[in-house]
Amino acid sequence: MQQVTTSVSGGFVTRLALVAVLAVLGAVPALAQAGPEHDRKALVEFFQQRFPGLKLSDYDNGTYAIDPTLRENWEQIKVFPPYLPYIQQGKQLFNTPFKNGKTYAQCLPNRGIGIANHYPRWDRARGEVVTLALVLNWCREANGEKPLAYGKGDLAYILTYLEETSKGKKVHITVPSDDPRALAAYERGKEFYYARRGQLNFSCAGCHVENAGRRLRTNVLSPALGQATHWPTYRTKWGDMGTLQRRFVGCNKQVRAKPFPLQSREYRDLEYFLTYLSNGLPIAGPGARP
């Protein structure tokens, strides 16, 4: 376990490490076409050099893997985790029949159990990235029900239950090599992650690659590796469960950039890219964060 207390204001990573970061993010032209698996392996190598005391499997715990004090608090929280009631609520919602007698299970492979580690996925027929949240609402609409709001509430609770059924399964996201549209979606997500935006001119990578483990005010910045493994998450700030895309909205607002709508193409592509980077890590959600 390694504790990092350096402030963001204390400076960025070393010159050599920064070159590695840029290579990971495709900012070096020669590496821009290297492909998703090259990106993932380069990111793993970067963080293994950055935090040599951590095992790859540690990264599904986010900042709890980096900061011993936070990890100790997390271990105490797990005794009575705040997301437990939402798992039960989500299970009840998931199994409650629609007015026509059908259920969500009939819309999903393996009746929805143990599949969350395969989402978001590339839908060849639709030519777009599809999230599990989208599939649940499409199921509702196909059965004469109104769609649920994204990001929080009942849909987030159902996702919490489905995530729990996948806990421990390894993230398995594919970018089909025979469909250039899939790679284009991945690359759009990648571009979003490293592009600076907002009045503060921050990028996702600026915080979660270059400055992962450092403090921004009172918060320890989580590493990009493993960021997608523990959602939905209960946040003390929210007092409720929320999805990864809800966090995207919050991040955009924090850098004073106009957020995109939940389940927009921009956020789905971003989630596709970010989740692919965590391939091979175990699902650790639902989670709890400050």
N, C-alpha and C positions, 0 to 999 in steps of 0.2 A: 504494500500500500504506500502511496506517495502523496504527500501534501504539497500543494502549490498555492502560495499566498501572494504571488506577485500581482500587482495591480495592472490593469490595462494601460493606465497612464504611465507605467514604468517602461513601456517600450514593447515593440513587437518581437517576433522570433528572430533568431540570427539570420544572417544573409543566406547561408546555405540551406537552413530549414525553410526559409521563405521560398527559395527556388523550388524546393520539394513540394511545398504547398501549391505553388502556381502550376507545377507539372500535374499534380493530382487534379486540379480544377480545370485543366485544359487550356490554361492561359499561355502555355508555351506552344507555338504553332505546330512544331514537329510532333507533339503528343496529343494534339486536339483530336486526331482521328484514331487514337489508340484503342478506343472502345471501352465499354462499361467494366469489363473484368479487369482491365489494366488499371482503371481508375480505382476500383475497390482495393486491389492489391497494393497499389501505391499509397492509398490512404492508410491501410493497415500498417504498412512499413513505416510510414511517417509517425504514426502514433506509438508504435513499438519503440521507436527511437526517442520519442518525446517523453514517454512514460515507461521506461524499461522494467519497472517493478510490477507492471500489470500483465495479466494473461488476457488473451483475446476475448475469452468468455466474460471477463469482468466488465466489458464495455456495455453490456445490456443494462447495467445499473447507472449509467450516466455519471453525473457528478458524484454520486455515492461511491463510485469506484476510485475517484481521484482524491477526495477529501476525507480523511479518517473521521473527523468530527461529524460531518454530515452522514457518513456511513453508520456511525454509532447511533445517531438519532433515527436513521432509517430502520435499523435493526429493532429499535424500540417501537417504532410505528407499526412494523409488521406483526407485532403481537396482537394488536387490535386494529387492523388496517381500515381506514375510513371508507374504502371502496366496497367493503363486503356487502352492505345493504343494497348497493346498486347492482351487484352481480345477481342477487336474488330478484330484485325488481326487473332487471333485464331479462332474466330467465322466464319470469311470469309473462312479461310482455311478448317475448318471442313465441311462447307456447299458446298464447291466447288466440283462438281461431278468429278469422275475419268473419264478417257477416255471412259470407257464402260458405262458411265451414272449413275453408282451406287455411293453411298456416304458412309462415315464412319458410319453414323447413322444406316445403314442397318446391320452393324456388331455388334452392341451393344444393350444390354437390354435398354428398355425405350428410344431407339434412342440416347443414350449417355447422356441424360439430367438428372442431379441429381443422378449420380451413383458413382462419384469419392470417396465418403465416404466408399465404399465397396472394395476399392483397396488399396494395393495388396490383392489378394485372393488366396485361395488354389484351384488348378485345379485338381480334382480327376482323371480325364481321363488322363491327362498328367503326373500326379504325381509330380507336381512342383508348386512353387509360381509363379503367373502370375501378372504382373503389367499392368496398363492401357496403358502405353507406348508400351509395347510388343503387346498388343491387337491391338492398332492402326496400328502398322507396319505389323502385320499379315494380317490385313484387306487390307492394301495397296497391299501386295504381292498376296493375293487371288484375287485381282482385276487387276492384271497385272502392278502394279506400283512398283517403286523402294522404298525400305525402307528409312526412314528419319534418320538422325543422332540423337543419343540419347544425352540427357543432356542439349541441348540448341537449338536455332534456331526454325524452323517451328514446330517441334514436341513439344517443350516446350510451344510454343504459343497456340497450340491446347489444350494441357493439362491445360494451364492457363484459357482458356475459359470454359473447362469442370469443372474445379475446381470452377469457379465462379458460375456455375449452381447448385453446391452442397453447396454453402456457407450457414452456419447455420445448416445444417444437421449433425447429430451426427456420428462420426466415428464408423463403425460397421464391425469389422474384426473378422472372426471366425477361430478357429483351430479345425476342426472336431475331436471329441473324438473317432470316430470309424475308423479313418485312421491314423495309427501310423506314416506314412510318413509325414503327416502334422505337427505332434508334433515334429518330428525329424528336419524338416525345421525350425520351431520356435526355437528349442534348438540350432541349428547351428547359427541362427541370434543372439540369446542371448549370446552364447559363443564368437562370434565376438565382441559384444558390450563391454564385460568386459575384453577381452584378451589384454594384453599389446603388443605393436608392434612398429616397427621402431627404429631408432637410439635413439630417445628421450624416448623410453620405456613408452609411454602413452597409456591409453585405453580410449575408448569413455566414459565409466562410470567414469573414473577418473576426467574428466572435467565436465560432465553433470549430475552426481549424487553426487559424493563426494564433488565437488567444485562448484556446480551450484550456481549462484549468486555472486560468487567471480570474481575478475578481473584477467585476463591473459593479461599482458601488458595493452592496453587501452580497451580491450573488456570485457564485462560482459558475463560470461558463462551461456548459457541457460540451463534450466532444461530438463531432458529427457522427463518428462511428458509434452505432448503437442508439442514436437519437430516435429512431422509429420503432423501437422494440417494445415500448411500454405504454402504448396508448390504446384506449382512452385512459386519462390520468385524473385523479382527484387532486385539485390544487387548492391549497388553503386560501389563496387569493380569491378563487372563484367560489369556494364553499360548495363545490359540486364537481361532477365529472365533466370533462371536456375532451374533444378530439384533437388530433395533431393539427388539423386544418384550423381549428379555433386558435391554436397557438400561433400558427402562421399569421393570422389576422392580428393578434396581439403584438407580435414582433414587428410587423409592418407599421402599426400605430406607434410603437415605441421609437422607431427611427423617423417618425413623422412622414411616413409614406402612405398614400391612399391604398388601403387593402383591397384585394380582389374579393368577389363573392365566394362564399364557401361552395366547394365542388366546381369552381370554374376550371377551365382547362389549365390555367396557369398553376393553380394549387394542386390539381391532380398530377400534372407532369412533375412538379416539385416533389410531391410525395413519392412518386414512382422512382425518381432519381435517389432521393434520400433513403428510401427503404431498400433499394438495391444495394447501397453501400453497406448495409447491415446483413447481407446474405451470409448464412452460416451461423449467425448469432441466435441464441434461443429467445423466443418470445418471453418477455418478463412482465407483460402487462396483465391486468390493469395495474397502474402504478399510482404513486402518491408523490407530490412535489409541493414545495412552498407556494 
